[in-house]
Amino acid sequence: MIESLLYEVTGGVATLTLNRPDAMNALDTDLKVALRDTLRAAGDDDQVRAVVLTGAGRAFCVGQDLREHVSNLRDLSPEELFATVPAHYAPIARTLVTMPKPVVAAVNGVAAGAGASIAFACDFRIFADTAGVNTAFADIGLSVDTGASWTLPRLVGHGKAVELLLMPETVPAEEALQLGLATKVVPAEELAESARELAERLADGPTEAYAGIKRALAFSATHPLDESLAFEGEMMARTGATDDHRSAVASFVSKERPVFRGR
């Protein structure tokens, strides 16, 4: 672990905090590598049943560290420079979208560029009322990365995604809620508690069922109906074989509250 990424696991919830507040949590190479690898580790850790991703200071994440980028523009070829997309940004997005447990983004401030894309890739996005989101890519003459071309249209529809990407502007928290970019907006001083409460609720839930639901949603996004129905059957058989399913059915019959163990 490095100082620019804090990691803590408590009560089944892993909290990752981007910790470069003086740089508005901009992503330099060290932080990108740490975030990629730590997300993978959280996804593989059976003790982790939900994840919270947030930022330190006044920003969630403003995307690529442009100071580092300027230096790299001077010293590296385009092929070398943008190797960061398959090496870092794409794996971060893929891990968030496919992680077999729920991920909550606690958006404490501005989320811009790849920072916005990271928030889009999470399952839930709790916004502080002072936060905002800006795709930003076109403003610096770039296309889009970190999965936003896949996640953003699924959140707001194709037409609105085109508008947000081609004409970037900061969308404040309440408008983000109306568009479907935010799951919930809370007062800034309540953000950490609200995100933690949601993550703890999810950590107490049927982890394998959540994983199956996420897999089914991702599969159906790129497959026709019949194949999606067949995949649903596979996920039902998989989750139906879990201890959590058997226990929950028994609890339902006996009119008791189920206790999920995540297996």
C-alpha positions in Angstrom: 0.0 0.0 0.0 1.1 3.6 -0.7 0.2 6.8 1.1 -1.9 8.0 -1.8 -4.4 5.2 -1.4 -5.7 4.3 2.0 -7.3 0.8 2.6 -9.3 -0.5 5.6 -11.5 -3.5 6.1 -14.0 -3.4 8.9 -17.1 -5.5 9.4 -17.0 -6.9 5.9 -16.7 -3.5 4.3 -13.5 -2.5 2.5 -13.0 1.3 2.3 -10.6 2.7 -0.3 -9.7 6.4 0.0 -7.9 8.2 -2.8 -5.5 10.3 -0.7 -3.9 13.0 -2.8 -6.0 15.9 -1.5 -3.6 18.6 -2.5 -3.8 17.3 -6.1 -7.6 16.8 -5.9 -6.9 13.1 -5.9 -5.5 13.2 -9.5 -4.4 9.8 -10.7 -0.6 9.6 -11.2 1.0 6.3 -12.2 1.6 5.1 -8.6 -2.0 5.7 -7.6 -3.4 4.1 -10.7 -1.4 0.9 -10.1 -2.4 0.9 -6.4 -6.1 1.4 -7.2 -6.1 -1.3 -9.8 -4.4 -3.8 -7.7 -6.2 -3.0 -4.4 -9.6 -3.3 -6.1 -8.6 -6.7 -7.5 -7.5 -7.8 -4.0 -10.8 -6.6 -2.4 -12.7 -8.5 -5.1 -10.8 -11.7 -4.3 -10.9 -11.3 -0.5 -13.7 -13.5 1.0 -13.7 -11.3 4.1 -14.8 -8.3 2.0 -18.5 -8.3 1.1 -18.9 -4.7 0.1 -16.6 -1.9 -1.0 -16.7 1.9 -0.5 -14.6 4.1 -2.7 -14.1 7.8 -1.8 -11.6 10.6 -1.9 -9.8 12.7 0.7 -10.3 16.4 0.9 -12.5 18.5 -1.4 -12.5 16.3 -4.5 -13.5 12.7 -5.3 -11.0 12.4 -8.2 -10.3 14.8 -11.1 -8.9 12.1 -13.3 -5.4 11.9 -14.9 -2.7 13.9 -13.1 -2.1 16.5 -15.9 1.2 17.6 -14.4 2.5 14.1 -14.9 0.8 13.9 -18.3 2.5 17.1 -19.5 5.9 15.6 -18.7 5.0 12.3 -20.4 3.8 14.2 -23.5 7.2 15.6 -23.8 9.2 12.4 -23.0 7.1 9.5 -24.4 5.7 8.4 -27.7 1.8 8.4 -28.0 1.9 4.6 -27.9 3.9 4.6 -24.7 1.9 7.5 -23.2 -1.5 6.0 -23.8 -0.5 2.4 -22.8 -1.9 3.6 -19.4 -5.4 3.0 -20.8 -5.1 -0.8 -21.2 -2.7 -1.1 -18.3 -4.5 0.9 -15.7 -7.8 2.6 -16.7 -9.5 -0.3 -18.4 -8.7 -2.8 -15.6 -10.0 -0.4 -13.0 -13.3 -0.1 -14.8 -13.5 -3.8 -15.5 -12.8 -4.7 -11.9 -15.5 -2.3 -10.6 -18.1 -3.4 -13.0 -17.5 -7.2 -12.6 -16.5 -7.3 -9.0 -18.6 -10.1 -7.3 -19.7 -7.8 -4.5 -21.4 -4.4 -4.4 -19.3 -1.2 -4.7 -20.5 2.2 -3.3 -18.9 5.4 -4.5 -19.0 8.1 -1.8 -18.6 11.1 -4.1 -17.4 13.8 -1.7 -16.5 16.5 -4.2 -15.9 16.9 -7.9 -15.5 13.8 -10.0 -14.0 14.7 -13.4 -12.6 12.8 -16.4 -11.5 9.3 -15.3 -12.7 10.2 -11.8 -16.2 10.5 -13.2 -15.8 7.3 -15.1 -14.7 5.5 -12.0 -17.9 6.7 -10.2 -20.0 5.6 -13.1 -18.6 2.1 -12.9 -19.6 1.7 -9.3 -23.0 0.1 -8.4 -24.1 2.9 -6.2 -23.1 6.6 -6.1 -23.9 8.6 -3.0 -23.2 12.3 -3.7 -22.5 15.0 -1.1 -24.8 17.9 -1.8 -21.6 19.9 -2.6 -20.3 17.4 -5.2 -20.5 17.5 -9.0 -19.5 15.5 -12.0 -17.9 16.5 -15.3 -16.8 14.1 -18.1 -14.0 16.6 -19.0 -12.4 14.5 -21.7 -13.4 16.6 -24.7 -12.2 19.8 -23.0 -8.6 18.5 -23.3 -9.0 17.1 -26.8 -9.4 13.5 -25.8 -11.8 10.7 -26.4 -13.1 8.7 -23.4 -11.7 6.0 -21.1 -12.3 4.0 -17.9 -15.5 2.5 -19.3 -17.6 5.7 -19.6 -18.6 4.8 -23.2 -20.2 1.7 -21.7 -21.5 2.8 -18.3 -22.7 6.3 -19.0 -25.3 5.5 -21.7 -26.6 2.8 -19.4 -27.1 5.3 -16.7 -28.6 8.2 -18.6 -29.4 7.0 -22.1 -27.5 7.4 -25.4 -28.6 10.9 -26.2 -27.8 12.4 -22.8 -24.5 10.5 -22.8 -23.5 12.1 -26.1 -24.4 15.6 -24.7 -22.4 15.1 -21.5 -19.4 13.8 -23.3 -19.3 16.2 -26.3 -20.2 19.3 -24.3 -18.7 18.8 -20.8 -19.9 20.9 -18.0 -20.1 20.3 -14.2 -23.3 18.7 -13.3 -24.2 19.5 -9.7 -25.4 16.8 -7.3 -29.1 17.4 -7.5 -29.1 17.4 -11.3 -26.9 14.3 -11.2 -29.7 12.7 -9.1 -32.4 13.7 -11.6 -30.3 12.3 -14.5 -29.6 9.0 -12.7 -25.9 9.6 -12.2 -26.4 9.7 -8.4 -28.2 7.1 -6.4 -28.7 9.5 -3.5 -27.7 13.0 -2.4 -27.0 13.8 1.2 -25.5 16.7 3.1 -21.8 16.7 2.9 -21.3 16.1 6.6 -23.5 13.0 6.4 -21.8 11.4 3.3 -19.3 9.1 5.1 -22.0 7.8 7.4 -24.6 7.3 4.6 -22.1 5.4 2.4 -21.0 3.3 5.3 -24.6 2.4 6.3 -25.4 1.4 2.7 -22.2 -0.7 2.5 -22.9 -2.4 5.8 -26.4 -3.2 4.7 -25.0 -4.8 1.5 -22.3 -6.6 3.4 -25.0 -8.3 5.5 -26.8 -9.4 2.3 -26.6 -12.4 0.0 -23.2 -11.8 -1.5 -23.4 -14.6 -4.0 -26.8 -13.4 -5.2 -25.4 -9.9 -5.7 -22.6 -11.4 -7.7 -25.0 -13.4 -9.9 -27.2 -10.3 -10.5 -24.2 -8.2 -11.5 -23.0 -10.9 -13.9 -26.5 -11.3 -15.4 -26.9 -7.6 -16.0 -23.5 -7.3 -17.6 -24.1 -10.4 -19.8 -27.6 -9.2 -21.0 -26.1 -5.8 -22.0 -24.3 -7.4 -24.9 -26.3 -10.6 -25.6 -29.7 -11.3 -27.2 -32.7 -12.4 -25.2 -32.4 -16.1 -25.6 -28.8 -16.2 -24.5 -29.6 -13.8 -21.6 -32.4 -16.1 -20.5 -30.0 -19.1 -20.6 -27.4 -17.2 -18.6 -30.1 -16.3 -16.0 -30.7 -20.0 -15.7 -27.0 -20.6 -15.0 -26.9 -17.9 -12.3 -30.1 -19.2 -10.7 -28.6 -22.7 -10.5 -25.4 -21.2 -9.1 -27.1 -19.1 -6.4 -29.7 -21.7 -5.7 -26.9 -24.1 -4.6 -25.7 -21.6 -1.9 -26.1 -22.0 1.8 -27.6 -18.5 1.8 -30.4 -19.5 -0.4 -31.3 -22.6 1.6 -31.1 -20.7 4.8 -33.2 -17.8 3.5 -36.0 -20.1 2.3 -36.0 -21.9 5.7 -36.2 -18.5 7.4 -39.0 -17.4 5.2 -41.1 -20.5 5.9 -40.5 -20.1 9.6 -41.2 -16.4 9.4 -37.8 -15.4 10.7 -35.4 -12.9 9.4 -32.7 -14.5 7.2 -29.0 -14.2 8.2 -26.7 -14.3 5.1 -23.2 -15.6 5.4 -22.1 -14.7 1.9 -21.7 -18.3 0.7 
